[in-house]
């Protein structure tokens, strides 16, 4: 197989994740204190929130009883992501408040 010859393409390891959240650990902490809100971050990207709300973070799927809310939502400056403060909680099924 021939090597790809194009500008900007090359074999290398990706840089470490910028967020690095341990979602399994966060889920366990939330389950240990059901109904209580846990602040996850301040001024973080709304894309993380969207992923959680859409069920893309397996450890925190809404269908499994996890809820999210945001505060301090800020519109993005050109070329920058929208930001917010993220809070999560675990609500046992049938016990929403």
C-alpha positions in Angstrom: 0.0 0.0 0.0 1.4 3.4 -0.9 1.9 6.1 1.7 -0.6 9.0 1.6 1.1 12.1 0.2 -0.8 15.2 1.4 0.0 18.2 3.5 -0.9 17.8 7.1 -1.4 14.0 7.0 0.9 11.8 9.0 1.1 8.8 11.4 1.2 9.9 15.1 -0.5 9.4 18.4 -3.4 11.8 19.2 -2.8 14.3 21.9 -4.3 13.6 25.3 -8.0 14.4 25.8 -8.5 18.0 27.0 -11.4 17.0 29.3 -10.4 13.7 30.7 -13.5 13.2 32.9 -13.8 9.9 34.6 -17.5 9.5 33.9 -17.8 6.1 35.6 -16.4 7.6 38.8 -18.8 10.6 38.5 -21.7 8.3 38.0 -20.8 6.2 41.1 -20.6 9.4 43.2 -24.0 10.6 41.9 -25.6 7.2 42.7 -24.2 7.4 46.2 -26.0 10.7 46.8 -29.3 10.5 44.8 -31.2 13.7 44.2 -28.2 16.0 45.0 -26.7 18.2 42.3 -22.9 17.9 41.6 -21.1 20.7 39.8 -18.9 19.1 37.1 -17.4 22.2 35.6 -17.6 26.0 35.3 -17.2 27.6 31.9 -16.9 24.2 30.1 -18.0 23.5 26.5 -21.7 22.9 25.9 -20.8 20.1 23.5 -20.1 17.9 26.6 -23.5 18.7 27.9 -25.1 17.9 24.6 -23.3 14.5 24.5 -24.6 13.7 28.0 -28.2 14.8 27.2 -28.2 12.8 24.0 -27.1 9.6 25.8 -23.7 9.5 24.2 -21.9 9.2 27.6 -22.7 5.6 28.5 -22.2 6.1 32.2 -24.6 9.0 32.5 -27.5 8.2 30.2 -30.7 10.0 31.0 -32.6 6.8 30.5 -30.7 5.4 33.5 -31.8 8.2 35.8 -29.2 10.9 35.3 -30.2 14.5 34.8 -28.3 17.5 33.8 -28.8 21.3 34.0 -26.7 24.2 33.1 -26.1 27.8 34.3 -24.2 30.8 33.1 -24.6 29.8 29.4 -22.5 32.1 27.3 -22.6 32.7 23.6 -19.4 31.9 21.8 -17.1 34.5 20.4 -16.3 33.8 16.8 -14.1 30.7 16.6 -14.7 29.7 20.2 -17.1 27.1 21.7 -20.2 28.1 23.7 -19.7 27.6 27.4 -21.7 26.9 30.6 -21.5 25.5 34.1 -22.7 21.9 34.2 -24.5 20.2 37.1 -25.5 16.5 37.2 -27.6 14.4 39.5 -28.9 10.9 39.8 -32.6 10.3 40.5 -33.8 6.9 41.3 -36.5 5.8 38.9 -39.9 6.9 40.1 -38.5 9.5 42.5 -38.1 12.7 40.4 -38.4 15.9 42.4 
